[in-house]
Amino acid sequence: MNIKTKEFNTSEDELCYITRTIYYKSKKALIIVFGIVAVISVIFAVFVTPQASFLAAYFVILLGCILFIPFVINTAKSIPKIYFNNRACEITDNYFITSFEDGSLSKMHLHNFTKVTRESEYYFLYMAKIMFQYLPVRAFNSENDINEFETLMKNKKLME
């Protein structure tokens, strides 16, 4: 099998959106816990004892900081500029190959990936918990190519 994608690129805004999505998914449990504790501490401070307002403010500020971190850190600046150039991917039975417009290649064996997930417009090919390659669905030439890609990832036990 040999799947070739169309040429695509990514803007800094698109990359920031992608990294924010991954950040919030990886911190989902922490955000839920701090959200619950913040709500309980605010209710406790308002209705039970006003002395607990310091604790309520602490948890609300901490939750705000956790939610605000992706907007403060500009991940696009830490990414090499080559990743904003046009590129095309080729997926074979064993390799994920990225060809950049300047002629350089990135070739990764599929065994280097731990899992593959599909979000609405992207495939994320994870190499670690938050380290990934991404592939926009729009880059595929046809629905058949998408189905072949998903079948390959399922056969490699990377996708459920």
Stockholm file with secondary structure:
# STOCKHOLM 1.0

chainA/1-160         MNIKTKEFNTSEDELCYITRTIYYKSKKALIIVFGIVAVISVIFAVFVTPQASFLAAYFVILLGCILFIPFVINTAKSIPKIYFNNRACEITDNYFITSFEDGSLSKMHLHNFTKVTRESEYYFLYMAKIMFQYLPVRAFNSENDINEFETLMKNKKLME
#=GR chainA/1-160 SS CEEECCCBCCCHHHHHHHHHHHHHHHTHHHHHHHHHHHHHHHHHHHHTCGGGHHHHHHHHHHHHHHHHHHHHSCGGGGSCGGGGSCEEEEEESSEEEEEETTSCEEEEEGGGCCEEEECSSEEEEESSSSCEEEEEGGGSSCHHHHHHHHHHHHHTTSCC
#=GC SS_cons         CEEECCCBCCCHHHHHHHHHHHHHHHTHHHHHHHHHHHHHHHHHHHHTCGGGHHHHHHHHHHHHHHHHHHHHSCGGGGSCGGGGSCEEEEEESSEEEEEETTSCEEEEEGGGCCEEEECSSEEEEESSSSCEEEEEGGGSSCHHHHHHHHHHHHHTTSCC
//
